[in-house]
Every structure is written in C-alpha cells, then in structure tokens.
Amino acid sequence: MTLTQMLAEFRIRLPLCTSTRVSDAILTRWLNEAQGIMCRKTGCLATKSYCATVSGQAEYDIPTDLLMITPDGGVQYYDTSATDYHKLQAVTMDWLDQHVGDWRNADAGTPTSYYRRGSVIGVYPKPNTTGDKIYIYYWEDADDMSADGDEPFNDEERLRPYHDLLLIYALYKGQETSDELKSAQYYRELFELKVNQMSGEVVEDFDNQEPIYPYYKR
C-alpha cells in the first residue's frame, strides 16, 4: 500500500478519527513510527555498506540509517591486493586500553578488530593501505514516508505482506487519542504479536537464502 492508500484505509477502519481530530501529518508520523519499530525489532532490512580506507586513518563514518551491526556479517576488511575478506573482531575502546595499551599510536597495519564510537567506526590497527574496503553488514532503518506514492520499508516488495501492521499500530494510537483505552490495548497487543511473528518469519526467510544477506540495496 502507498501512503495515500494507508491514510484512506485508516479513515475507513476508524471513521470517528476524522482529519480534524487526527491530521494526515499526525497519522503519517504514526505510520513511520510503526515501520521504525518493526525495523528495529525484526531486522527486516538487512544491507551492507563500505568505506574506502585511507592509510593511517583509524576512524570512518558509519551509515546514517544503521540500526545494528549484524552478528553474522559483522564488519569485514577487504584487502584489495590479496582480494581477501576477513572478519574483524568486535571490541570496545576500553578493551583496547586494557589489553593493547597505547593502541592509538600503534604502527599502521592490517586491521584485525573494530569498535563503535558514536557515529564512527574505528579499526585497529589503523590501515597501512589506501583503497582497501571496510564492509559493514547491518540492519537498516527505513526511510520516512512523506510523498503520496511512498511505500513502507523503502518499497521492498517482499515486505508488502506486512504493510497492514502499520495500520494496526495507527489504530492503536488513534483509539488511544480517542480515550478508547480498551480498544487501544487490543490493537497494541495485536501489533506486538504480529511483529513477533514477523520477526520469526524474516529470520526464517534469511536462513533459507544464500548468501545469508540476500537483500542488499547498495
């Protein structure tokens, strides 16, 4: 369903929630909240991104839509000269302080581990080559819907069966706004149940595909 279709369907299902009580802008915000919750809880948008290394540079910006680095894919270093990938060990800066010592000033080399710091990812040791690649495999957040023809989950066709869950969440918020608390609780619990079911189905979908993350958009 497109955003316009979802707005119309909500008015049909909950006619008392007129546009004067709940504007299209508020309803759109609820729908975007719902897809955000679903992305965080299910990992339904699995993707990857990469950054090119700069010799002597340890830290690189991570994608702005990154929700969580996946445990299976993780962060991988691609050595262009050897055409070889190897997975980097996830560590923290505290761990490096305790186990490596003056790691910030260590000689450059081939990275073996990575850490997160705010909106950047750091690798240790810092690379000694320019032009290698650091691949990040992660759960992606969906873009907010705003245009009439926008569809949830960045227009991913395989996720269209789950569009109705966004409406269930909006119905929960609409009933809550109308002080229909019993109905609001019903839709909230239904949404949570359906999201849990979706999570299992998405995992099963990934497990039945090769490779593990078949839905990269980049």
Secondary structure, DSSP 8 states (H G I E B T S, - for coil): --HHHHHHHHHHH-TTS-TTTS-HHHHHHHHHHHHHHHHHHH---EEEEEEE--TT--EEE--TTEEEE-TTT-EEEEETTTTEEEE-EE--HHHHHHHTSSGGGS--B---EEEEETTEEEEES-BS-SS-EEEEEEEE------STT--TGGG-GGGGGGHHHHHHHHHHHHHHHTT-HHHHHHHHHHHHHHHHHHHHHHHHHHHTSSSS------
